Amino acid sequence: MDGATLIMRLLPVIALITTIGVAGWVFTTWLRIRHGYPLDGAWGQAIYPQKDQEAAERIKLLTSENAQLRAELGSVKDRLETIERIVTDQPSKLAREIEQLQ
């Protein structure tokens, strides 16, 4: 077998390995973007998010949303306690409390 024949036989294998490598890199990058992981450049520097200010703004928004959700959850718990009390109390006691309110 001469050198040209060997290269012709190896060329499809090399092309296949290269294609699989590039497809894997593209898929990995897509997964990182989809799940919000920061993208790294060739030397490890962050490409996205580009600024620490963006991350700080995102944290600020998430913190305020978290506080709102906690407040809403607290009010829902209070309502649930009231409903549980109404359902589990005796009917005569409930009637007396309603009459006292009037």
C-alpha angles and dihedrals in degrees: 000000000000126000096261093055092049091051091049090053094046096044096080091047092050091047091050093050091048092049092050091049094051092044090051091050092049091048092049091049091049091052092050092050093046093053096042100250116151116258119233128216126224092281097041098264116141114258098177127058085032099194135039085225089067091053091047091051091049091050090048092052093046091049093052091046089050091052091050092049092049091052091049091048090052092054091047090052090051091051092047091052089052092049092047090051092050093049096045099040121095114264094237093054090049091050091051092051092049091050091050090055092055 
